[in-house]
Amino acid sequence: MVRPLIGELFAMSKFKVGDRVRILPGTAIPFVGVEGTIYGVQPHDGGITTMDRHIVVFERREKRSFYSRELEHIEKVK
């Protein structure tokens, strides 16, 4: 039996298409605090979900790619 080296290996991405997200402080400096919607998910070739790229589309239709650690879910208002 092969065991993953990292707990998140081969797990599902934490974000899915349509999720509302906010960009967290860190390396994505010009986008910090900006909200957008997940447009697509590009899984990491090695199956490491923390390395998945998430394509976020913003209000002006601009698209950028972020790692999951750079994003936070925005709770849906009921």
DSSP file (Angstrom, degrees, kcal/mol; ACC not computed):
  #  RESIDUE AA STRUCTURE BP1 BP2  ACC     N-H-->O    O-->H-N    N-H-->O    O-->H-N    TCO  KAPPA ALPHA  PHI   PSI    X-CA   Y-CA   Z-CA
    1    1 A M              0   0    0      0, 0.0     2,-0.5     0, 0.0     0, 0.0   0.000 360.0 360.0 360.0 133.6    0.0    0.0    0.0
    2    2 A V        -     0   0    0      0, 0.0     0, 0.0     0, 0.0     0, 0.0  -0.813 360.0-157.8 -94.6 128.8    1.3    3.5   -1.0
    3    3 A R        -     0   0    0     -2,-0.5     2,-0.0     1,-0.0     0, 0.0  -0.880  20.4-114.7-107.3 136.7    0.8    6.2    1.7
    4    4 A P        -     0   0    0      0, 0.0     3,-0.0     0, 0.0    -1,-0.0  -0.369  11.7-144.5 -66.2 147.3    0.7    9.9    0.8
    5    5 A L  S    S+     0   0    0      1,-0.1     2,-0.4    -2,-0.0     3,-0.0   0.747  87.9  47.5 -81.0 -25.4    3.5   12.0    2.2
    6    6 A I  S >  S-     0   0    0      1,-0.1     3,-1.9     0, 0.0    -1,-0.1  -0.953  82.5-130.9-120.7 136.6    1.2   15.0    2.7
    7    7 A G  T 3  S+     0   0    0     -2,-0.4    -1,-0.1     1,-0.3    -2,-0.0   0.763 107.1  50.4 -57.0 -28.7   -2.2   14.7    4.3
    8    8 A E  T >  S+     0   0    0      2,-0.1     3,-1.9     3,-0.1    41,-0.8   0.454  78.8 128.1 -92.1   0.8   -3.9   16.7    1.5
    9    9 A L  B <  S-A   48   0A   0     -3,-1.9    39,-0.2     1,-0.3    38,-0.1  -0.360  83.9  -0.2 -60.8 129.5   -2.4   14.6   -1.3
   10   10 A F  T 3  S+     0   0    0     37,-3.1    -1,-0.3     1,-0.2     2,-0.1   0.571 100.2 131.4  67.2  12.7   -5.1   13.3   -3.7
   11   11 A A    <   -     0   0    0     -3,-1.9    -1,-0.2    36,-0.4     2,-0.1  -0.444  66.6 -89.0 -83.8 167.7   -7.9   15.0   -1.7
   12   12 A M        -     0   0    0     -2,-0.1    -1,-0.1     1,-0.1    37,-0.0  -0.432  50.8 -91.6 -74.7 152.7  -10.5   17.2   -3.5
   13   13 A S        -     0   0    0      1,-0.1    -1,-0.1    -2,-0.1    37,-0.1  -0.316  27.1-131.8 -61.0 146.4   -9.9   20.8   -4.0
   14   14 A K  S    S+     0   0    0     35,-0.2     2,-0.3    -3,-0.1    -1,-0.1   0.705  90.8  50.0 -74.7 -21.2  -11.1   23.0   -1.2
   15   15 A F        -     0   0    0      4,-0.0     2,-0.3    58,-0.0    -2,-0.1  -0.889  68.7-165.7-118.3 149.7  -12.8   25.4   -3.7
   16   16 A K    >   -     0   0    0     -2,-0.3     3,-2.3    38,-0.0    22,-0.3  -0.911  39.6 -73.4-131.8 162.1  -15.1   24.6   -6.6
   17   17 A V  T 3  S+     0   0    0     -2,-0.3    22,-0.2     1,-0.3     3,-0.1  -0.249 119.0  27.1 -54.1 132.4  -16.4   26.5   -9.6
   18   18 A G  T 3  S+     0   0    0     20,-2.7    -1,-0.3     1,-0.3     2,-0.1   0.172  85.6 134.5  98.5 -16.4  -19.0   29.1   -8.6
   19   19 A D    <   -     0   0    0     -3,-2.3    19,-2.8    18,-0.1     2,-0.4  -0.415  55.1-128.3 -66.3 139.7  -17.6   29.6   -5.0
   20   20 A R  E     +B   37   0B   0     54,-0.4    54,-2.4    17,-0.2     2,-0.3  -0.764  36.6 178.2 -87.3 134.3  -17.4   33.2   -3.9
   21   21 A V  E     -BC  36  73B   0     15,-2.7    15,-2.5    -2,-0.4     2,-0.4  -0.913  26.0-144.1-136.6 160.6  -13.9   34.0   -2.5
   22   22 A R  E     -BC  35  72B   0     50,-2.2    50,-1.7    -2,-0.3     2,-0.4  -0.970  29.7-117.1-122.2 141.5  -11.9   36.9   -1.1
   23   23 A I  E     - C   0  71B   0     11,-2.3    10,-3.1     8,-0.4    48,-0.2  -0.669  31.6-141.0 -82.0 127.7   -8.2   37.3   -1.8
   24   24 A L        -     0   0    0     46,-3.0     4,-0.4    -2,-0.4     7,-0.1  -0.440  26.9 -88.9 -85.0 158.1   -6.1   37.1    1.4
   25   25 A P  S    S+     0   0    0      0, 0.0     2,-0.3     0, 0.0    -1,-0.1  -0.337  86.6  74.6 -61.8 148.4   -3.0   39.2    2.3
   26   26 A G  S    S-     0   0    0     -3,-0.1     3,-0.3     1,-0.0     6,-0.1  -0.964 101.3  -9.3 150.5-129.7    0.2   37.7    1.1
   27   27 A T  S    S+     0   0    0     -2,-0.3     2,-1.0     1,-0.2    43,-0.0   0.666 116.2  73.8 -80.5 -16.8    1.8   37.5   -2.3
   28   28 A A    >>  +     0   0    0     -4,-0.4     3,-2.0     1,-0.2     4,-0.5  -0.309  63.0 161.0 -91.5  51.3   -1.2   38.6   -4.3
   29   29 A I  G >4  +     0   0    0     -2,-1.0     3,-1.3     1,-0.3    -1,-0.2   0.807  64.7  49.5 -49.2 -50.1   -0.7   42.2   -3.1
   30   30 A P  G 34 S+     0   0    0      0, 0.0    -1,-0.3     0, 0.0    -2,-0.1   0.702 116.0  45.8 -68.1 -12.5   -2.7   44.2   -5.7
   31   31 A F  G X4 S+     0   0    0     -3,-2.0     3,-2.4    -7,-0.1    -8,-0.4   0.402  76.2 137.6-107.8   1.3   -5.7   41.9   -5.2
   32   32 A V  T << S+     0   0    0     -3,-1.3    -8,-0.2    -4,-0.5     3,-0.1  -0.250  80.0   7.0 -55.7 127.3   -5.8   41.8   -1.3
   33   33 A G  T 3  S+     0   0    0    -10,-3.1    -1,-0.3     1,-0.3     2,-0.2   0.304  95.7 133.2  84.9  -8.9   -9.4   42.0   -0.1
   34   34 A V    <   -     0   0    0     -3,-2.4   -11,-2.3   -11,-0.1     2,-0.3  -0.523  47.8-140.1 -76.6 141.7  -10.9   41.9   -3.6
   35   35 A E  E     +B   22   0B   0    -13,-0.2    24,-0.5    -2,-0.2     2,-0.3  -0.768  31.8 148.2-103.2 148.5  -13.8   39.5   -4.0
   36   36 A G  E     -B   21   0B   0    -15,-2.5   -15,-2.7    -2,-0.3     2,-0.4  -0.886  40.3 -98.3-157.9-171.8  -14.4   37.2   -7.0
   37   37 A T  E     -BD  20  57B   0     20,-2.3    20,-2.7    -2,-0.3     2,-0.4  -0.968  36.1-109.2-124.8 136.8  -15.8   33.9   -8.2
   38   38 A I  E     + D   0  56B   0    -19,-2.8   -20,-2.7    -2,-0.4    18,-0.3  -0.513  36.4 175.9 -64.7 122.5  -14.0   30.7   -8.8
   39   39 A Y  E     -     0   0B   0     16,-3.7     2,-0.3     1,-0.4    17,-0.2   0.697  62.3 -11.6-100.1 -29.4  -14.1   30.2  -12.6
   40   40 A G  E     - D   0  55B   0     15,-1.4    15,-2.9   -24,-0.1     2,-0.4  -0.981  54.5-135.6-167.5 159.8  -11.9   27.1  -12.9
   41   41 A V  E     - D   0  54B   0     -2,-0.3    13,-0.2    13,-0.2   -24,-0.0  -0.995   9.0-161.9-127.7 127.8   -9.6   24.8  -11.0
   42   42 A Q  E     - D   0  53B   0     11,-3.4    11,-2.5    -2,-0.4     3,-0.1  -0.892  22.0-141.2-108.9 101.3   -6.3   23.5  -12.4
   43   43 A P        -     0   0    0      0, 0.0     2,-0.2     0, 0.0     6,-0.1  -0.249  24.3-102.1 -61.9 148.2   -5.3   20.5  -10.3
   44   44 A H    >   -     0   0    0      4,-0.2     3,-1.8     1,-0.1     8,-0.1  -0.474  26.2-125.9 -67.5 138.6   -1.6   20.0   -9.5
   45   45 A D  T 3  S+     0   0    0      1,-0.3    -1,-0.1    -2,-0.2     7,-0.0   0.811 111.0  48.8 -57.6 -31.8    0.1   17.4  -11.7
   46   46 A G  T 3  S-     0   0    0      2,-0.1    -1,-0.3     5,-0.0     3,-0.1   0.435 117.4-111.0 -90.3   0.9    1.3   15.5   -8.7
   47   47 A G    <   +     0   0    0     -3,-1.8   -37,-3.1     1,-0.2     2,-0.9   0.614  67.7 144.8  83.3  12.5   -2.1   15.6   -6.9
   48   48 A I  B >   -A    9   0A   0    -39,-0.2     3,-1.9     1,-0.2    -4,-0.2  -0.761  35.5-160.9 -88.3 108.3   -1.0   18.0   -4.1
   49   49 A T  G >  S+     0   0    0     -2,-0.9     3,-1.5   -41,-0.8    19,-0.3   0.780  86.1  64.0 -65.7 -27.5   -4.2   20.0   -3.5
   50   50 A T  G 3  S+     0   0    0      1,-0.3    19,-0.4    17,-0.1    -1,-0.3   0.680 103.8  51.1 -68.2 -13.6   -2.4   22.9   -1.8
   51   51 A M  G <  S+     0   0    0     -3,-1.9    -1,-0.3    16,-0.1    -2,-0.2   0.353  82.3 120.9-102.8   3.4   -0.6   23.4   -5.2
   52   52 A D    <   -     0   0    0     -3,-1.5    16,-0.6    -4,-0.2     2,-0.4  -0.382  61.1-131.8 -61.8 145.2   -3.9   23.5   -7.2
   53   53 A R  E     -DE  42  67B   0    -11,-2.5   -11,-3.4    14,-0.1     2,-0.5  -0.875  15.6-156.0-101.8 135.7   -4.4   26.8   -9.1
   54   54 A H  E     -DE  41  66B   0     12,-3.2    12,-2.1    -2,-0.4     2,-0.6  -0.954   8.1-144.4-114.9 119.9   -7.8   28.5   -8.8
   55   55 A I  E     -DE  40  65B   0    -15,-2.9   -16,-3.7    -2,-0.5   -15,-1.4  -0.743  20.1-165.7 -85.1 121.0   -8.8   30.8  -11.6
   56   56 A V  E     -DE  38  64B   0      8,-3.4     8,-2.2    -2,-0.6     2,-0.5  -0.916   7.9-153.9-111.5 131.9  -10.8   33.7  -10.1
   57   57 A V  E     -DE  37  63B   0    -20,-2.7   -20,-2.3    -2,-0.5     6,-0.2  -0.901  14.8-153.4-105.0 134.0  -12.9   36.0  -12.2
   58   58 A F    >   -     0   0    0      4,-2.9     3,-2.3    -2,-0.5   -22,-0.1  -0.458  35.2 -88.0-101.4 174.2  -13.5   39.5  -10.8
   59   59 A E  T 3  S+     0   0    0    -24,-0.5   -23,-0.1     1,-0.3    -1,-0.0   0.810 126.3  52.3 -52.3 -37.7  -16.3   42.0  -11.3
   60   60 A R  T 3  S-     0   0    0      2,-0.1    -1,-0.3     1,-0.1     3,-0.1   0.201 121.8-104.5 -87.3  17.5  -14.6   43.6  -14.4
   61   61 A R  S <  S+     0   0    0     -3,-2.3     2,-0.2     1,-0.3    -2,-0.2   0.554  73.9 146.5  71.4   9.7  -14.3   40.1  -16.0
   62   62 A E        -     0   0    0     -5,-0.0    -4,-2.9    -4,-0.0     2,-0.4  -0.577  34.9-152.3 -75.7 139.7  -10.5   40.1  -15.3
   63   63 A K  E     +E   57   0B   0     -2,-0.2     2,-0.3    -6,-0.2    -6,-0.2  -0.939  18.7 169.9-118.8 138.1   -9.2   36.6  -14.5
   64   64 A R  E     -E   56   0B   0     -8,-2.2    -8,-3.4    -2,-0.4     2,-0.4  -0.962  27.9-123.0-141.2 158.3   -6.2   35.7  -12.3
   65   65 A S  E     +E   55   0B   0     -2,-0.3     2,-0.3   -10,-0.2   -10,-0.2  -0.861  31.0 172.7-108.5 136.4   -4.8   32.5  -10.8
   66   66 A F  E     -E   54   0B   0    -12,-2.1   -12,-3.2    -2,-0.4     2,-0.2  -0.960  31.3-116.8-138.6 154.5   -4.3   31.9   -7.1
   67   67 A Y  E >   -E   53   0B   0     -2,-0.3     3,-1.9   -14,-0.2     4,-0.2  -0.555  38.4-108.7 -82.3 158.6   -3.3   29.0   -4.7
   68   68 A S  G >  S+     0   0    0    -16,-0.6     3,-1.8   -19,-0.3    -1,-0.1   0.829 117.6  62.8 -59.6 -32.9   -5.9   27.9   -2.2
   69   69 A R  G 3  S+     0   0    0    -19,-0.4    -1,-0.3     1,-0.3   -19,-0.0   0.656  99.0  56.8 -68.1 -13.1   -3.9   29.4    0.7
   70   70 A E  G <  S+     0   0    0     -3,-1.9   -46,-3.0   -47,-0.1     2,-0.3   0.420 103.7  67.4 -93.5  -0.1   -4.4   32.9   -1.0
   71   71 A L  E <   -C   23   0B   0     -3,-1.8     2,-0.4   -48,-0.2   -48,-0.2  -0.861  56.3-167.1-123.5 152.8   -8.2   32.5   -0.9
   72   72 A E  E     -C   22   0B   0    -50,-1.7   -50,-2.2    -2,-0.3     2,-0.1  -0.997  30.7-109.9-134.6 144.3  -11.0   32.4    1.7
   73   73 A H  E     -C   21   0B   0     -2,-0.4     2,-0.6   -52,-0.2   -52,-0.2  -0.380  22.1-141.8 -65.5 144.6  -14.6   31.4    1.2
   74   74 A I        -     0   0    0    -54,-2.4   -54,-0.4    -2,-0.1     2,-0.1  -0.963  25.9-121.7-105.8 122.3  -17.2   34.1    1.4
   75   75 A E        -     0   0    0     -2,-0.6     2,-0.2     1,-0.1   -54,-0.0  -0.376  26.4-112.8 -65.6 138.0  -20.3   32.8    3.1
   76   76 A K        -     0   0    0     -2,-0.1     2,-0.4     1,-0.1    -1,-0.1  -0.516  27.5-124.3 -71.2 135.2  -23.5   33.0    1.1
   77   77 A V              0   0    0     -2,-0.2    -1,-0.1     1,-0.1    -3,-0.0  -0.690 360.0 360.0 -81.9 129.7  -26.0   35.4    2.5
   78   78 A K              0   0    0     -2,-0.4    -1,-0.1     0, 0.0    -2,-0.0   0.430 360.0 360.0 -99.2 360.0  -29.4   33.6    3.1
